[in-house]
């Protein structure tokens, strides 16, 4: 998946009606790079890549997590 999408570090942002940052999340592919000051995705293609990667991560991790912690709930 990673090689197919060729992503950079991605910072996905959601803004409220007043154009203030409401929610943000980051997917980083370089653990040595500081992601605190990454700019928000401004390119629709980056947002799509972020969503695809996030979905695949949940598909991959969630079944294992549910087996180990059956009483906990994890949501996107």
ABEGO torsion letter per residue (X at the ends): XAAAAGBBBBBBBBBBAAGBBABBBBBBABAABBAAABBBBABAAAAAAAAAAAAAAAAAAAAAAAAABAABBBBX
